[in-house]
């Protein structure tokens, strides 16, 4: 059974075994006839996609997640519901709207309009739990449109008790548009969607927003609906951008799904960024990283871009976006490298820190050799910086400690001991001069040295 909520508020619908959650009602309104949950028009076609889904379901992997993705109205929900009927799987529609997805079952089928960083984060988290992940794009099938239009006309005519029209199929971009045209052809007048959901709701809202005098509602559900429409329609996007730029406090009301769309747009992203970064709802969510990526793209100076890529690496890592964090760290190093070439004294220390961060990101994606190379380069830079400024000795000590760990991870015990011995000597001198600041650091490297000396890798 469905254990989610009605999707009229934009929340993900979750199904167990693909059972239908809405009973067919002979009193459906014209607008409701288009709702894929009622299946007024039976599913047909999509032979290739069904075969691919069957291969996935019957695969040898013990656990697997598959994402069906495609533009609004293309028919991915109909496809997923038809395939999931009676199947032993967990179905989650509008998965890109979910704040947190609980996988739970061996086979999980997700449906969403987009991929992007929400999917990358989930994919990497799922891999950590032993799931294989894959995605399947659902695209328009114009070769099936003639049959789809005729089938839709026949079933809408039956449901409304009206004659079947003889209209030829229009040049519609998606299945939703084709069904809407069929319903209009049968009904004989424009169809008013009623308490709409999904694509219908967005279309109704988009028409409403053509009147500049109308201000969008500001409830969490209405804001989410507005942004889903804005992702498709330019005039709705303009209204959304104006609204959040003028009222950044709406970020406190908006859902994560709303803000993930907004975060891609520079103006409102700048307006709401600080509120999002400080909001505990989004700790560990891809949203702060997406916002930071947008800000980094819009940065005006090399230094600002370098600093923002450092923040991007950290925020991406917190959201399990390890590959994206690595890419951001590599860009951070490149940018600080440019700055250090122009002014070594000013930026060499920051470059060393960026290299240390890059080493950590390589560790997260299990590239120990690359992690070691970055750590060695960081130590070499820190030696130069510390020789010029004795106050930078703690930076060198920390870099040596990290280098020791990188050597140890590769089984290079002698080099690891040499690096930790040097770090210990530096921390000992620092602790004697400033015991409150460096006593804990000295204890840590001393313990690490003891572990290495005892042969416990």
ChimeraX attribute file (.defattr): number of C-alpha atoms within 10 A of each C-alpha:
attribute: neighborCount
match mode: 1-to-1
recipient: residues
	/A:1	11
	/A:2	18
	/A:3	11
	/A:4	15
	/A:5	13
	/A:6	15
	/A:7	16
	/A:8	16
	/A:9	17
	/A:10	22
	/A:11	21
	/A:12	22
	/A:13	21
	/A:14	24
	/A:15	22
	/A:16	21
	/A:17	18
	/A:18	22
	/A:19	16
	/A:20	19
	/A:21	17
	/A:22	12
	/A:23	9
	/A:24	13
	/A:25	12
	/A:26	10
	/A:27	10
	/A:28	15
	/A:29	15
	/A:30	20
	/A:31	18
	/A:32	21
	/A:33	25
	/A:34	26
	/A:35	20
	/A:36	21
	/A:37	17
	/A:38	17
	/A:39	17
	/A:40	20
	/A:41	21
	/A:42	13
	/A:43	16
	/A:44	13
	/A:45	14
	/A:46	14
	/A:47	9
	/A:48	9
	/A:49	18
	/A:50	15
	/A:51	12
	/A:52	11
	/A:53	20
	/A:54	13
	/A:55	11
	/A:56	17
	/A:57	22
	/A:58	9
	/A:59	12
	/A:60	9
	/A:61	13
	/A:62	10
	/A:63	20
	/A:64	22
	/A:65	24
	/A:66	21
	/A:67	23
	/A:68	24
	/A:69	24
	/A:70	20
	/A:71	16
	/A:72	21
	/A:73	22
	/A:74	21
	/A:75	21
	/A:76	26
	/A:77	23
	/A:78	20
	/A:79	21
	/A:80	21
	/A:81	23
	/A:82	19
	/A:83	20
	/A:84	22
	/A:85	16
	/A:86	13
	/A:87	16
	/A:88	15
	/A:89	20
	/A:90	22
	/A:91	29
	/A:92	29
	/A:93	25
	/A:94	21
	/A:95	26
	/A:96	25
	/A:97	22
	/A:98	18
	/A:99	16
	/A:100	10
	/A:101	14
	/A:102	9
	/A:103	19
	/A:104	10
	/A:105	15
	/A:106	16
	/A:107	24
	/A:108	22
	/A:109	26
	/A:110	23
	/A:111	27
	/A:112	22
	/A:113	22
	/A:114	18
	/A:115	16
	/A:116	11
	/A:117	21
	/A:118	22
	/A:119	19
	/A:120	19
	/A:121	23
	/A:122	21
	/A:123	22
	/A:124	19
	/A:125	16
	/A:126	18
	/A:127	15
	/A:128	11
	/A:129	11
	/A:130	14
	/A:131	21
	/A:132	17
	/A:133	17
	/A:134	12
	/A:135	16
	/A:136	14
	/A:137	16
	/A:138	19
	/A:139	15
	/A:140	18
	/A:141	15
	/A:142	14
	/A:143	9
	/A:144	13
	/A:145	21
	/A:146	15
	/A:147	14
	/A:148	23
	/A:149	23
	/A:150	19
	/A:151	18
	/A:152	24
	/A:153	30
	/A:154	19
	/A:155	19
	/A:156	25
	/A:157	19
	/A:158	14
	/A:159	18
	/A:160	17
	/A:161	11
	/A:162	14
	/A:163	13
	/A:164	18
	/A:165	16
	/A:166	10
	/A:167	13
	/A:168	11
	/A:169	18
	/A:170	13
	/A:171	12
	/A:172	16
	/A:173	14
	/A:174	19
	/A:175	23
	/A:176	19
	/A:177	18
	/A:178	24
	/A:179	25
	/A:180	23
	/A:181	22
	/A:182	29
	/A:183	27
	/A:184	16
	/A:185	20
	/A:186	24
	/A:187	20
	/A:188	11
	/A:189	9
	/A:190	13
	/A:191	16
	/A:192	13
	/A:193	18
	/A:194	13
	/A:195	12
	/A:196	20
	/A:197	20
	/A:198	20
	/A:199	18
	/A:200	23
	/A:201	20
	/A:202	23
	/A:203	17
	/A:204	17
	/A:205	19
	/A:206	21
	/A:207	11
	/A:208	15
	/A:209	17
	/A:210	12
	/A:211	9
	/A:212	8
	/A:213	8
	/A:214	9
	/A:215	11
	/A:216	17
	/A:217	11
	/A:218	14
	/A:219	13
	/A:220	19
	/A:221	17
	/A:222	17
	/A:223	25
	/A:224	24
	/A:225	25
	/A:226	24
	/A:227	23
	/A:228	25
	/A:229	25
	/A:230	22
	/A:231	14
	/A:232	15
	/A:233	14
	/A:234	12
	/A:235	15
	/A:236	24
	/A:237	20
	/A:238	11
	/A:239	19
	/A:240	21
	/A:241	21
	/A:242	13
	/A:243	17
	/A:244	20
	/A:245	17
	/A:246	12
	/A:247	13
	/A:248	19
	/A:249	14
	/A:250	19
	/A:251	23
	/A:252	13
	/A:253	14
	/A:254	17
	/A:255	20
	/A:256	23
	/A:257	22
	/A:258	21
	/A:259	25
	/A:260	23
	/A:261	18
	/A:262	26
	/A:263	26
	/A:264	18
	/A:265	15
	/A:266	17
	/A:267	17
	/A:268	23
	/A:269	25
	/A:270	17
	/A:271	19
	/A:272	22
	/A:273	20
	/A:274	14
	/A:275	14
	/A:276	23
	/A:277	17
	/A:278	11
	/A:279	13
	/A:280	10
	/A:281	13
	/A:282	16
	/A:283	15
	/A:284	17
	/A:285	24
	/A:286	26
	/A:287	27
	/A:288	26
	/A:289	28
	/A:290	24
	/A:291	28
	/A:292	25
	/A:293	24
	/A:294	19
	/A:295	24
	/A:296	22
	/A:297	12
	/A:298	14
	/A:299	15
	/A:300	10
	/A:301	9
	/A:302	15
	/A:303	16
	/A:304	15
	/A:305	21
	/A:306	27
	/A:307	17
	/A:308	21
	/A:309	28
	/A:310	24
	/A:311	21
	/A:312	28
	/A:313	28
	/A:314	20
	/A:315	27
	/A:316	28
	/A:317	21
	/A:318	18
	/A:319	25
	/A:320	23
	/A:321	28
	/A:322	24
	/A:323	19
	/A:324	21
	/A:325	30
	/A:326	25
	/A:327	17
	/A:328	24
	/A:329	28
	/A:330	21
	/A:331	19
	/A:332	28
	/A:333	24
	/A:334	16
	/A:335	20
	/A:336	26
	/A:337	21
	/A:338	16
	/A:339	19
	/A:340	17
	/A:341	12
	/A:342	11
	/A:343	11
	/A:344	16
	/A:345	13
	/A:346	12
	/A:347	18
	/A:348	21
	/A:349	22
	/A:350	21
	/A:351	26
	/A:352	27
	/A:353	21
	/A:354	27
	/A:355	29
	/A:356	25
	/A:357	24
	/A:358	29
	/A:359	29
	/A:360	24
	/A:361	27
	/A:362	24
	/A:363	18
	/A:364	18
	/A:365	14
	/A:366	11
	/A:367	13
	/A:368	19
	/A:369	16
	/A:370	17
	/A:371	25
	/A:372	25
	/A:373	16
	/A:374	24
	/A:375	29
	/A:376	22
	/A:377	17
	/A:378	28
	/A:379	25
	/A:380	15
	/A:381	21
	/A:382	27
	/A:383	19
	/A:384	15
	/A:385	22
	/A:386	17
	/A:387	13
	/A:388	11
	/A:389	11
	/A:390	9
	/A:391	10
	/A:392	16
	/A:393	20
	/A:394	18
	/A:395	19
	/A:396	26
	/A:397	27
	/A:398	21
	/A:399	27
	/A:400	29
	/A:401	26
	/A:402	25
	/A:403	29
	/A:404	30
	/A:405	23
	/A:406	26
	/A:407	23
	/A:408	19
	/A:409	16
	/A:410	13
	/A:411	12
	/A:412	14
	/A:413	19
	/A:414	14
	/A:415	16
	/A:416	25
	/A:417	22
	/A:418	16
	/A:419	22
	/A:420	27
	/A:421	19
	/A:422	17
	/A:423	27
	/A:424	25
	/A:425	15
	/A:426	18
	/A:427	28
	/A:428	20
	/A:429	14
	/A:430	20
	/A:431	18
	/A:432	12
	/A:433	11
	/A:434	12
	/A:435	15
	/A:436	10
	/A:437	12
	/A:438	17
	/A:439	15
	/A:440	13
	/A:441	21
	/A:442	22
	/A:443	15
	/A:444	14
	/A:445	24
	/A:446	18
	/A:447	13
	/A:448	21
	/A:449	21
	/A:450	14
	/A:451	13
	/A:452	18
	/A:453	14
	/A:454	9
	/A:455	8
	/A:456	10
	/A:457	13
